[in-house]
């Protein structure tokens, strides 16, 4: 009954919430639209005021520029130098009048009635004529002496297009004797925007009343000479010389707010334009935020009621999903024998997970431990390593790991691999450490078993060669005995010169004994269970010893074994005894493979491989590796009646242990080619 009453009482509330939400949203949307309309009109009005002010300033700038050119022309018409008649065209003379030297001008010239330039501020070394560029009215005298403004054009010697301001030279009798021409670079007219913040769509133009553009700058791009007759800009100028309007530009068709100003004394008007998109950019940006916010608010309000209804259901599903994920995590940790823990640096205490407590035989409720309590589980020889890794993680703020021996129970030790990952505080200091504890006891047992198997393989190799070692030793021992008998005979005889013969015989005895010791050393190193020395090997010595040991075996006397080692690739990062075992396995297989070949050959070579590694290859001219023997490196993979088939498997384990790889190269058409790589080493590493 209570549930029913609750359901009934919630319906009016739901209607009130949804109705109130809709009314609220309508009011908010209306206010937002009204605000955006107000801001849009305000932005347009501000842009038009700014544009009109810029147009007035631009008009004044262009007027002053024109007046400078007009003043120079008027000054020179009043102070024109004498122009004597010349029978033939001559180069113009230099015009040194100070007014003509104004840097605003690119050139100032005085031409005669035929258009020949007689004076110039930049005189060339040859005659110049400007007859084709002089306005007709300027030289025919058919009107008042006024200033002519030409369309932009490129002239010889100028760096860019120029505008020519021309005034005729009138004689006292009214005849025209020439003209003064003031040339000005186009960009001088639009330097008004230099140093100002210019948007890509900002536009300023100087246009003659006949529609020819004298100068145009859009953003940082300069233009000139466009014919705008019949365009909207000319129509608006004729209708309202000093007005403003919104419309597309004549060239790029971009909509802009334009303001015109016609110059009073010259047949020219200026126009300043600002892109509609630039004017409304901020409004449109705010509009997007307003609409996005309103849309989000709308969705939030409409989703409020639904989220209230389905919140508990989502919570139940989330709780169930989290519980399932935790069960999977605990199962994965149980199978992987991994526990996790957390260390609070300030409190100096550990918090163990349930799996961690189970791995150490602790109750799940006893999950808080001090550092001393944790160290009590560690073997005495492992405590310093654990404490060092913990301290290094705290001080260096970098992950660390270590392997320790622990005693979860007094009777059973266990090998563990610990990982330390720091968690930094806002101040950048390590406040916590998250870690894992993995039981690697079985992994350690497997490593020990692999070492035992490798030792068995080496012993097996020595056993196969034991019979021939005696034969190999017999030869130097017999030779030494013969040399001793000869030395004794020479000593008893004591004839002249016998002392030298005795010394020579004794030296031969010493050489044969050293040869015997070398044979015994190789056999002793090969059968040693733990490889000696460091992890740096001199490849030529290892190859020489491996060849000597393999030659002791029966049945390979006719096999030619050669080595071609690269001189700058002699040192590898590997134990010499383990590397020797790999080479012996490969050489024995190669020698057995070529036993039935007419001219048996086996070659060992070395070369540089990628990323600082050295590649060693053993090649033979035998029948090659059978195609159906795919897993040749797997244990017990062998077709020979004798042996366990572990040689190549052990070789692969040794090579992989040093970060290399071993493979069969299938590129040879005849014989087998087995290669492996090892990291290169420095000769100095062997002395460390």
C-alpha positions as CSV (number, residue, x, y, z in Angstrom):
1,X,0.0,0.0,0.0
2,X,2.8,2.4,0.8
3,X,4.4,1.8,-2.5
4,X,1.1,2.5,-4.3
5,X,0.6,5.7,-2.4
6,X,4.1,6.8,-3.2
7,X,3.5,6.1,-6.9
8,X,0.3,8.1,-6.9
9,X,1.8,11.0,-5.1
10,X,4.8,11.1,-7.4
11,X,2.6,11.6,-10.6
12,X,1.6,15.3,-9.8
13,X,5.2,16.0,-8.9
14,X,6.4,14.5,-12.2
15,X,3.8,16.6,-14.1
16,X,4.9,19.7,-12.2
17,X,8.6,19.0,-12.8
18,X,8.1,18.4,-16.5
19,X,5.7,21.3,-17.0
20,X,7.8,23.7,-15.0
21,X,10.9,22.6,-16.9
22,X,9.3,23.3,-20.3
23,X,8.1,26.7,-19.2
24,X,11.5,27.5,-17.8
25,X,13.2,26.4,-21.0
26,X,10.8,28.5,-23.1
27,X,11.6,31.6,-21.0
28,X,15.4,30.9,-21.1
29,X,15.3,30.3,-24.9
30,X,13.4,33.6,-25.5
31,X,15.8,35.5,-23.3
32,X,18.8,34.0,-25.1
33,X,17.4,34.8,-28.6
34,X,16.6,38.4,-27.5
35,X,20.0,38.8,-26.0
36,X,21.7,37.6,-29.1
37,X,19.7,39.9,-31.3
38,X,20.6,42.9,-29.1
39,X,24.3,41.9,-29.2
40,X,24.2,41.5,-32.9
41,X,22.7,44.9,-33.6
42,X,25.1,46.5,-31.1
43,X,28.1,44.9,-32.8
44,X,27.0,46.0,-36.3
45,X,26.4,49.6,-35.0
46,X,29.9,49.7,-33.4
47,X,31.5,48.3,-36.6
48,X,29.8,50.9,-38.7
49,X,30.9,53.7,-36.4
50,X,34.5,52.3,-36.5
51,X,34.3,52.0,-40.3
52,X,33.1,55.5,-40.8
53,X,35.9,56.9,-38.5
54,X,38.5,54.8,-40.4
55,X,37.1,56.1,-43.7
56,X,37.4,59.7,-42.6
57,X,41.0,59.1,-41.4
58,X,41.8,57.3,-44.6
59,X,40.3,60.1,-46.6
60,X,42.5,62.6,-44.8
61,X,45.6,60.4,-45.3
62,X,45.0,60.0,-49.1
63,X,44.3,63.8,-49.4
64,X,47.6,64.7,-47.7
65,X,49.4,62.2,-50.0
66,X,47.8,63.7,-53.1
67,X,48.5,67.1,-51.9
68,X,52.2,66.2,-51.4
69,X,52.4,65.1,-55.0
70,X,50.4,68.1,-56.3
71,X,52.6,70.5,-54.3
72,X,55.7,68.9,-55.8
73,X,54.3,69.2,-59.3
74,X,53.2,72.8,-58.8
75,X,56.6,73.7,-57.3
76,X,58.5,72.3,-60.3
77,X,56.2,74.0,-62.8
78,X,57.1,77.3,-61.2
79,X,60.8,76.4,-60.9
80,X,61.4,74.3,-64.0
81,X,65.0,74.4,-65.2
82,X,65.7,75.7,-68.7
83,X,65.3,73.1,-71.4
84,X,67.6,73.9,-74.3
85,X,66.7,72.5,-77.7
86,X,68.6,69.4,-78.6
87,X,69.1,68.1,-82.0
88,X,69.0,64.4,-80.9
89,X,67.5,62.7,-78.0
90,X,69.8,62.7,-75.0
91,X,69.7,61.0,-71.5
92,X,67.8,63.1,-68.9
93,X,69.8,65.2,-66.5
94,X,69.6,64.8,-62.8
95,X,66.9,66.8,-61.1
96,X,68.2,67.9,-57.7
97,X,65.4,70.1,-56.5
98,X,64.9,69.3,-52.7
99,X,61.1,69.1,-53.1
100,X,61.5,66.4,-55.7
101,X,63.7,64.3,-53.3
102,X,60.8,63.5,-51.0
103,X,61.0,59.7,-50.2
104,X,57.3,59.6,-50.8
105,X,58.0,59.6,-54.5
106,X,59.7,56.9,-56.5
107,X,60.6,59.4,-59.3
108,X,60.0,62.9,-60.4
109,X,60.5,63.8,-64.1
110,X,60.2,66.9,-66.3
111,X,59.3,66.1,-70.0
112,X,59.1,68.3,-73.0
113,X,56.1,68.6,-75.3
114,X,57.3,65.6,-77.3
115,X,57.3,63.4,-74.1
116,X,61.1,63.2,-73.9
117,X,62.3,63.2,-70.3
118,X,64.7,66.1,-69.8
119,X,65.2,66.0,-66.0
120,X,64.7,63.1,-63.6
121,X,65.5,62.3,-59.9
122,X,66.7,58.9,-61.1
123,X,68.2,59.6,-64.6
124,X,69.1,56.6,-66.7
125,X,72.1,56.6,-69.0
126,X,70.0,56.7,-72.1
127,X,67.1,58.8,-73.5
128,X,63.7,58.1,-72.1
129,X,60.3,59.0,-73.5
130,X,57.0,59.1,-71.6
131,X,54.9,60.3,-74.5
132,X,52.7,57.2,-74.3
133,X,52.0,57.7,-70.6
134,X,51.3,61.4,-70.7
135,X,47.6,62.4,-70.6
136,X,46.4,64.0,-73.8
137,X,45.1,67.1,-72.0
138,X,48.3,67.6,-70.2
139,X,50.3,68.4,-73.4
140,X,47.7,69.8,-75.8
141,X,46.6,72.6,-73.6
142,X,42.9,72.0,-74.2
143,X,41.9,72.7,-70.6
144,X,43.0,74.4,-67.4
145,X,46.3,73.5,-66.0
146,X,45.1,70.8,-63.6
147,X,46.5,67.6,-62.0
148,X,46.1,64.4,-64.0
149,X,46.1,61.1,-62.0
150,X,47.0,58.1,-64.2
151,X,46.1,54.5,-63.7
152,X,48.7,52.3,-62.0
153,X,51.4,51.0,-64.3
154,X,54.8,49.4,-64.1
155,X,57.7,51.6,-65.3
156,X,61.3,51.0,-66.1
157,X,63.5,51.1,-63.0
158,X,60.6,51.1,-60.5
159,X,60.3,48.3,-58.0
160,X,56.6,47.9,-58.5
161,X,53.5,49.6,-59.9
162,X,53.4,53.4,-59.7
163,X,50.8,56.2,-60.1
164,X,51.8,59.2,-62.1
165,X,50.6,62.7,-61.1
166,X,51.0,65.0,-64.1
167,X,50.8,68.8,-64.4
168,X,51.4,70.6,-67.8
169,X,54.1,73.2,-68.2
170,X,52.4,76.4,-69.6
171,X,54.3,79.2,-71.2
172,X,53.3,82.8,-70.8
173,X,51.5,82.8,-74.1
174,X,49.4,79.8,-72.9
175,X,51.2,77.2,-75.0
176,X,52.2,73.9,-73.3
177,X,55.9,73.2,-73.4
178,X,55.9,69.9,-71.4
179,X,54.8,68.4,-68.2
180,X,55.9,67.6,-64.6
181,X,55.4,63.9,-63.7
182,X,55.5,62.8,-60.1
183,X,55.5,59.0,-59.8
184,X,54.5,57.4,-56.5
185,X,54.4,53.7,-55.5
186,X,51.0,52.3,-55.3
187,X,51.5,51.0,-51.7
188,X,52.1,54.6,-50.5
189,X,48.3,55.2,-50.8
190,X,47.4,52.3,-48.6
191,X,50.3,52.6,-46.0
192,X,47.5,54.0,-43.9
193,X,47.1,50.5,-42.4
194,X,50.8,49.9,-41.7
195,X,51.5,49.0,-38.1
196,X,47.8,48.4,-37.3
197,X,46.2,45.1,-36.5
198,X,44.7,43.9,-39.8
199,X,42.3,41.1,-40.2
200,X,42.4,38.9,-43.4
201,X,39.1,40.4,-44.6
202,X,39.8,44.1,-43.9
203,X,39.8,46.1,-47.1
204,X,40.9,49.7,-48.0
205,X,40.8,51.0,-51.5
206,X,41.5,54.2,-53.4
207,X,39.4,54.4,-56.6
208,X,39.1,56.9,-59.3
209,X,35.6,58.1,-60.2
210,X,35.8,56.4,-63.5
211,X,36.1,53.0,-61.7
212,X,39.9,52.3,-62.0
213,X,41.4,51.1,-58.7
214,X,44.5,53.1,-57.8
215,X,45.4,51.0,-54.8
216,X,43.8,48.2,-52.8
217,X,44.9,46.4,-49.7
218,X,43.1,43.4,-48.4
219,X,44.7,42.0,-45.2
220,X,48.4,42.0,-46.2
221,X,47.7,41.6,-50.0
222,X,48.2,44.6,-52.3
223,X,46.2,45.1,-55.5
224,X,45.8,47.8,-58.1
225,X,44.4,48.6,-61.6
226,X,41.1,46.7,-61.3
227,X,38.2,48.1,-63.4
228,X,35.1,48.4,-61.2
229,X,32.8,50.1,-63.7
230,X,29.3,48.7,-63.4
231,X,30.0,47.2,-60.0
232,X,28.0,47.7,-56.8
233,X,30.8,49.9,-55.3
234,X,30.5,52.4,-58.1
235,X,26.7,52.4,-58.0
236,X,26.7,53.1,-54.3
237,X,29.4,55.8,-54.7
238,X,27.4,57.7,-57.3
239,X,24.2,57.4,-55.2
240,X,25.8,58.4,-51.8
241,X,29.5,59.7,-52.0
242,X,30.0,59.5,-48.2
243,X,27.7,56.7,-47.2
244,X,27.9,53.2,-45.8
245,X,26.3,49.9,-46.9
246,X,26.5,46.1,-46.6
247,X,27.3,44.1,-49.7
248,X,29.7,41.8,-51.5
249,X,33.0,43.1,-52.6
250,X,33.6,43.4,-56.4
251,X,36.5,41.0,-56.6
252,X,36.2,38.3,-53.9
253,X,32.4,38.6,-53.4
254,X,32.9,38.6,-49.6
255,X,30.2,40.5,-47.8
256,X,31.5,43.5,-46.0
257,X,30.4,46.7,-44.3
258,X,31.7,49.5,-46.5
259,X,32.1,53.2,-45.8
260,X,32.9,55.7,-48.7
261,X,34.5,59.1,-48.6
262,X,34.9,61.2,-51.8
263,X,37.9,63.6,-51.9
264,X,36.8,67.2,-52.5
265,X,39.7,68.3,-54.7
266,X,40.5,65.2,-56.7
267,X,38.3,62.8,-58.8
268,X,38.9,60.0,-56.3
269,X,37.1,58.3,-53.4
270,X,38.3,56.0,-50.7
271,X,36.4,53.0,-49.3
272,X,37.0,51.1,-46.1
273,X,35.5,47.6,-45.6
274,X,35.3,45.2,-42.7
275,X,34.2,41.6,-43.2
276,X,30.7,40.8,-42.0
277,X,32.1,37.5,-40.7
278,X,34.7,39.5,-38.6
279,X,32.1,41.8,-37.2
280,X,29.8,38.9,-36.2
281,X,32.6,36.4,-35.3
282,X,32.5,37.1,-31.6
283,X,28.6,37.2,-31.6
284,X,28.5,33.9,-33.5
285,X,31.0,32.4,-31.1
286,X,29.0,33.5,-28.1
287,X,25.9,32.3,-29.9
288,X,27.3,28.9,-30.3
289,X,28.1,28.9,-26.6
290,X,24.7,30.1,-25.8
291,X,23.0,27.5,-27.9
292,X,25.3,24.8,-26.7
293,X,24.7,25.8,-23.1
294,X,20.9,26.0,-23.6
295,X,20.9,22.7,-25.4
296,X,22.9,21.1,-22.6
297,X,20.6,22.8,-20.0
298,X,17.6,21.5,-21.9
299,X,18.9,18.0,-22.0
300,X,19.9,18.2,-18.4
301,X,16.5,19.3,-17.3
302,X,14.7,16.8,-19.4
303,X,17.0,14.0,-18.3
304,X,16.6,14.9,-14.7
305,X,13.3,13.0,-14.2
306,X,14.4,10.0,-16.2
307,X,17.8,9.9,-14.4
308,X,15.9,9.9,-11.1
309,X,13.8,6.9,-12.2
310,X,16.6,4.9,-13.7
311,X,19.3,5.9,-11.2
312,X,18.8,3.0,-8.8
313,X,18.7,0.5,-11.7
314,X,21.9,1.8,-13.1
315,X,23.5,1.7,-9.6
316,X,22.4,-1.9,-9.2
317,X,23.9,-2.9,-12.6
318,X,27.1,-1.0,-11.8
319,X,27.4,-2.8,-8.4
320,X,26.9,-6.1,-10.1
321,X,29.4,-5.3,-12.9
322,X,32.0,-4.1,-10.4
323,X,31.6,-7.2,-8.3
324,X,32.0,-9.4,-11.4
325,X,35.1,-7.4,-12.4
326,X,36.6,-7.8,-8.9
327,X,35.9,-11.6,-9.0
328,X,37.7,-11.8,-12.4
329,X,40.6,-9.8,-11.0
330,X,40.9,-11.9,-7.9
331,X,40.7,-15.1,-10.0
332,X,43.4,-13.7,-12.4
333,X,45.6,-12.8,-9.4
334,X,45.0,-16.3,-7.9
335,X,46.0,-18.0,-11.2
336,X,49.0,-15.7,-11.7
337,X,49.9,-15.9,-8.0
338,X,50.0,-12.1,-7.9
339,X,49.0,-9.9,-5.0
340,X,48.8,-6.2,-4.8
341,X,49.7,-3.8,-2.0
342,X,49.9,-0.1,-1.1
343,X,52.5,1.7,1.0
344,X,51.6,5.1,2.7
345,X,54.9,7.0,2.9
346,X,53.8,9.4,5.6
347,X,52.2,6.8,7.8
348,X,54.9,4.2,7.1
349,X,52.5,1.4,6.8
350,X,51.4,-1.2,4.2
351,X,47.9,-2.1,3.1
352,X,47.6,-5.6,1.6
353,X,44.9,-6.9,-0.7
354,X,42.9,-10.0,0.2
355,X,44.9,-12.1,-2.4
356,X,48.1,-10.8,-0.8
357,X,47.0,-11.8,2.6
358,X,46.1,-15.3,1.3
359,X,49.5,-15.7,-0.3
360,X,51.2,-15.0,3.0
361,X,48.7,-17.0,5.1
362,X,47.2,-14.0,6.8
363,X,43.6,-13.3,7.6
364,X,42.0,-10.8,5.3
365,X,41.2,-8.5,8.2
366,X,44.9,-8.3,9.1
367,X,45.7,-6.3,6.0
368,X,47.6,-3.4,7.6
369,X,51.3,-4.0,8.3
370,X,54.3,-1.9,9.4
371,X,57.6,-2.0,7.6
372,X,59.1,-4.2,10.3
373,X,56.2,-6.7,9.9
374,X,56.8,-6.9,6.2
375,X,60.6,-7.3,6.6
376,X,59.9,-10.2,9.0
377,X,58.6,-12.2,6.1
378,X,61.8,-11.6,4.0
379,X,64.9,-13.7,4.1
380,X,67.7,-12.0,5.9
381,X,69.7,-11.8,2.6
382,X,66.7,-10.1,0.8
383,X,65.9,-7.4,3.3
384,X,68.5,-4.9,2.1
385,X,67.4,-5.3,-1.6
386,X,63.7,-4.7,-0.6
387,X,64.6,-1.7,1.5
388,X,66.8,-0.3,-1.2
389,X,64.1,-0.6,-3.9
390,X,61.6,1.0,-1.6
391,X,63.9,3.9,-0.8
392,X,64.9,4.4,-4.5
393,X,61.2,4.5,-5.5
394,X,60.6,7.2,-2.9
395,X,63.6,9.4,-3.6
396,X,63.8,9.0,-7.4
397,X,60.0,8.9,-8.0
398,X,60.6,6.2,-10.6
399,X,59.3,2.6,-10.8
400,X,61.6,-0.1,-9.5
401,X,61.5,-3.9,-9.1
402,X,63.4,-6.5,-7.1
403,X,63.4,-10.3,-6.5
404,X,63.4,-11.5,-2.9
405,X,63.1,-14.8,-1.0
406,X,60.3,-14.8,1.5
407,X,59.1,-17.2,4.2
408,X,55.2,-17.2,4.2
409,X,55.6,-20.1,6.6
410,X,58.6,-21.3,8.6
411,X,58.9,-24.5,6.5
412,X,58.4,-23.2,2.9
413,X,60.4,-20.5,1.3
414,X,59.1,-18.7,-1.8
415,X,60.7,-16.6,-4.5
416,X,58.8,-13.3,-5.2
417,X,59.1,-10.6,-7.8
418,X,58.1,-7.2,-6.5
419,X,57.2,-4.1,-8.5
420,X,57.1,-0.6,-7.0
421,X,55.2,2.2,-8.8
422,X,55.2,5.7,-7.2
423,X,52.1,8.0,-6.8
424,X,53.0,11.7,-6.6
425,X,51.3,14.3,-4.5
426,X,50.3,17.7,-5.9
427,X,53.7,19.0,-4.6
428,X,55.5,16.5,-6.8
429,X,56.6,14.2,-3.9
430,X,56.0,10.5,-3.6
431,X,53.0,10.1,-1.2
432,X,52.1,6.5,-1.9
433,X,53.6,3.4,-3.6
434,X,51.4,0.9,-5.5
435,X,53.0,-2.5,-5.8
436,X,52.5,-6.1,-6.8
437,X,53.9,-9.3,-5.4
438,X,54.2,-12.2,-7.8
439,X,55.2,-15.8,-6.8
440,X,57.9,-16.9,-9.2
441,X,59.0,-20.0,-7.3
442,X,58.1,-22.3,-10.2
443,X,59.8,-20.0,-12.7
444,X,63.0,-20.2,-10.6
445,X,62.7,-24.0,-10.5
446,X,62.3,-24.1,-14.3
447,X,65.4,-22.0,-14.7
448,X,67.3,-24.4,-12.5
449,X,66.0,-27.3,-14.6
450,X,67.0,-25.6,-17.8
451,X,70.5,-25.1,-16.4
452,X,70.7,-28.8,-15.5
453,X,69.5,-29.8,-18.9
454,X,72.1,-27.6,-20.5
455,X,74.7,-29.1,-18.3
456,X,73.5,-32.6,-19.3
457,X,73.8,-31.6,-23.0
458,X,77.4,-30.4,-22.4
459,X,78.3,-33.6,-20.6
460,X,76.7,-35.6,-23.5
461,X,78.9,-33.7,-25.9
462,X,82.0,-34.5,-23.9
463,X,81.1,-38.1,-23.6
464,X,80.8,-38.4,-27.4
465,X,84.3,-37.0,-27.6
466,X,85.9,-38.7,-24.7
467,X,87.2,-41.6,-26.7
468,X,89.0,-39.3,-29.1
469,X,90.4,-37.0,-26.4
470,X,92.7,-39.9,-25.3
471,X,93.8,-40.2,-29.0
472,X,94.4,-36.4,-29.2
473,X,96.4,-36.5,-25.9
474,X,98.5,-39.5,-27.0
475,X,99.9,-37.6,-30.0
476,X,101.5,-34.7,-28.0
477,X,102.5,-36.9,-25.1
478,X,104.2,-39.4,-27.4
479,X,106.0,-36.5,-29.2
480,X,107.1,-35.1,-25.8
481,X,108.4,-38.5,-24.7
482,X,110.4,-38.8,-28.0
483,X,111.9,-35.3,-27.5
484,X,112.8,-36.2,-23.9
485,X,114.6,-39.4,-25.1
486,X,116.5,-37.3,-27.7
487,X,117.4,-34.7,-25.1
488,X,118.8,-37.5,-22.7
489,X,120.8,-39.0,-25.6
490,X,122.3,-35.6,-26.5
491,X,123.0,-34.9,-22.8
492,X,124.9,-38.2,-22.4
493,X,126.9,-37.8,-25.5
494,X,127.9,-34.2,-24.8
495,X,129.3,-33.6,-28.2
496,X,129.9,-30.1,-29.5
497,X,126.6,-28.4,-30.3
498,X,124.6,-30.9,-28.2
499,X,123.6,-28.1,-25.7
500,X,121.6,-26.3,-28.4
501,X,120.0,-29.6,-29.4
502,X,119.0,-30.3,-25.8
503,X,117.5,-26.9,-25.4
504,X,115.6,-27.3,-28.7
505,X,114.3,-30.7,-27.7
506,X,113.2,-29.4,-24.3
507,X,111.4,-26.5,-26.0
508,X,109.5,-28.9,-28.2
509,X,108.6,-30.9,-25.0
510,X,107.2,-27.7,-23.5
511,X,105.2,-27.0,-26.6
512,X,103.7,-30.5,-26.6
513,X,102.8,-30.2,-22.9
514,X,101.2,-26.8,-23.4
515,X,99.2,-28.4,-26.3
516,X,98.1,-31.1,-23.9
517,X,97.1,-28.6,-21.3
518,X,95.1,-26.6,-23.9
519,X,93.1,-29.7,-24.9
520,X,92.4,-30.5,-21.2
521,X,91.3,-26.8,-20.6
522,X,88.8,-26.9,-23.4
523,X,87.3,-30.1,-22.2
524,X,87.2,-28.9,-18.6
525,X,85.5,-25.6,-19.6
526,X,83.0,-27.4,-21.7
527,X,81.9,-29.8,-18.9
528,X,81.7,-27.1,-16.2
529,X,78.1,-26.8,-14.9
530,X,78.3,-23.1,-14.2
531,X,79.8,-20.9,-17.0
532,X,82.8,-19.0,-15.9
533,X,83.9,-15.5,-16.7
534,X,81.8,-12.5,-17.4
535,X,79.2,-11.9,-20.0
536,X,81.7,-10.6,-22.7
537,X,83.3,-12.9,-25.2
538,X,86.0,-12.5,-27.8
539,X,84.5,-14.1,-30.8
540,X,87.7,-15.3,-32.6
541,X,88.9,-17.2,-29.4
542,X,85.5,-18.8,-28.9
543,X,85.3,-19.9,-32.6
544,X,88.8,-21.3,-32.5
545,X,88.1,-23.3,-29.3
546,X,84.8,-24.6,-30.7
547,X,86.4,-25.8,-33.9
548,X,89.2,-27.5,-32.0
549,X,86.7,-29.3,-29.7
550,X,84.5,-30.4,-32.7
551,X,87.6,-31.7,-34.6
552,X,88.2,-34.2,-31.7
553,X,85.1,-36.1,-32.7
554,X,85.5,-39.1,-35.0
555,X,84.6,-39.0,-38.6
556,X,85.1,-35.4,-39.4
557,X,88.8,-35.4,-40.4
558,X,87.9,-34.8,-44.0
559,X,85.5,-31.9,-43.3
560,X,87.0,-28.5,-44.0
561,X,86.0,-26.0,-41.3
562,X,86.8,-22.4,-42.1
563,X,86.0,-19.1,-40.4
564,X,85.6,-15.6,-42.0
565,X,85.0,-13.2,-39.1
566,X,84.6,-9.4,-39.6
567,X,87.5,-7.6,-37.9
568,X,85.5,-4.9,-36.4
569,X,82.9,-7.3,-34.9
570,X,84.8,-9.4,-32.5
571,X,83.2,-8.7,-29.1
572,X,79.7,-9.9,-28.1
573,X,77.7,-9.6,-24.9
574,X,77.5,-13.3,-24.0
575,X,79.3,-15.8,-21.8
576,X,82.0,-17.4,-23.7
577,X,81.3,-21.0,-22.5
578,X,77.6,-20.8,-23.4
579,X,78.4,-19.2,-26.8
580,X,80.9,-22.0,-27.3
581,X,78.2,-24.6,-26.5
582,X,75.9,-23.0,-29.2
583,X,78.7,-23.0,-31.8
584,X,79.6,-26.7,-31.0
585,X,76.0,-27.7,-31.4
586,X,75.7,-26.0,-34.8
587,X,79.2,-27.2,-36.0
588,X,78.5,-30.8,-35.0
589,X,75.1,-30.8,-36.8
590,X,76.8,-29.2,-39.9
591,X,79.7,-31.7,-39.9
592,X,77.3,-34.6,-39.6
593,X,75.1,-33.2,-42.4
594,X,78.1,-33.0,-44.8
595,X,79.6,-36.4,-43.9
596,X,78.3,-38.0,-47.1
597,X,79.2,-35.1,-49.4
598,X,82.1,-35.4,-51.8
599,X,83.8,-32.1,-50.8
600,X,82.4,-31.3,-47.3
601,X,82.8,-27.7,-46.2
602,X,81.5,-25.8,-43.1
603,X,82.0,-22.1,-42.7
604,X,81.5,-19.7,-39.7
605,X,81.1,-16.1,-40.6
606,X,80.2,-12.9,-38.7
607,X,78.9,-9.4,-39.8
608,X,77.1,-6.4,-38.3
609,X,73.3,-6.6,-38.1
610,X,70.7,-4.0,-37.2
611,X,70.6,-2.0,-34.0
612,X,74.1,-2.7,-32.7
613,X,74.0,-6.5,-33.0
614,X,76.4,-9.0,-34.6
615,X,75.1,-11.8,-36.7
616,X,77.0,-15.2,-36.6
617,X,76.2,-17.8,-39.3
618,X,77.2,-21.5,-39.7
619,X,76.8,-22.7,-43.3
620,X,77.4,-26.1,-44.9
621,X,77.1,-27.6,-48.3
622,X,75.1,-30.6,-47.2
623,X,71.5,-31.6,-48.1
624,X,69.9,-28.8,-46.0
625,X,67.2,-28.8,-43.4
626,X,64.2,-31.0,-44.4
627,X,61.1,-28.9,-45.2
628,X,58.8,-31.1,-43.0
629,X,61.1,-30.6,-40.0
630,X,59.4,-27.3,-39.0
631,X,60.1,-27.2,-35.3
632,X,63.8,-27.8,-35.5
633,X,64.5,-25.7,-32.3
634,X,61.9,-27.5,-30.2
635,X,63.1,-30.0,-27.6
636,X,63.4,-33.7,-28.7
637,X,63.1,-32.6,-32.4
638,X,65.6,-34.8,-34.0
639,X,65.9,-37.6,-36.6
640,X,69.2,-38.9,-35.4
641,X,69.2,-42.2,-33.6
642,X,71.7,-41.0,-31.0
643,X,71.2,-37.9,-28.8
644,X,68.2,-36.4,-27.1
645,X,67.4,-33.7,-29.7
646,X,68.1,-30.9,-27.2
647,X,71.1,-29.2,-28.8
648,X,69.2,-26.6,-30.9
649,X,66.6,-26.1,-28.2
650,X,69.3,-25.3,-25.7
651,X,71.0,-23.1,-28.2
652,X,67.8,-21.1,-28.7
653,X,67.4,-20.7,-25.0
654,X,70.9,-19.4,-24.6
655,X,70.6,-16.9,-27.5
656,X,67.2,-15.6,-26.3
657,X,68.6,-15.2,-22.8
658,X,71.1,-12.6,-24.1
659,X,68.5,-10.8,-26.1
660,X,69.3,-12.3,-29.5
661,X,67.4,-14.6,-31.9
662,X,68.3,-17.7,-33.9
663,X,66.8,-18.9,-37.1
664,X,67.2,-21.0,-40.3
665,X,67.9,-18.9,-43.3
666,X,65.9,-20.3,-46.3
667,X,67.6,-18.1,-48.9
668,X,70.3,-20.8,-49.8
669,X,69.5,-23.1,-52.7
670,X,72.0,-25.7,-51.4
671,X,73.0,-26.7,-47.9
672,X,71.9,-25.3,-44.6
673,X,72.4,-21.8,-43.1
674,X,71.8,-21.3,-39.4
675,X,72.2,-17.8,-38.0
676,X,71.9,-16.1,-34.7
677,X,72.4,-12.6,-33.4
678,X,73.9,-11.2,-30.1
679,X,74.4,-7.7,-28.8
680,X,77.8,-6.2,-29.5
681,X,80.1,-5.4,-26.6
682,X,83.0,-3.1,-26.0
683,X,86.5,-4.6,-25.4
684,X,86.6,-2.5,-22.2
685,X,83.6,-4.4,-20.8
686,X,85.8,-7.5,-20.4
687,X,88.1,-5.7,-18.0
688,X,85.3,-4.3,-15.8
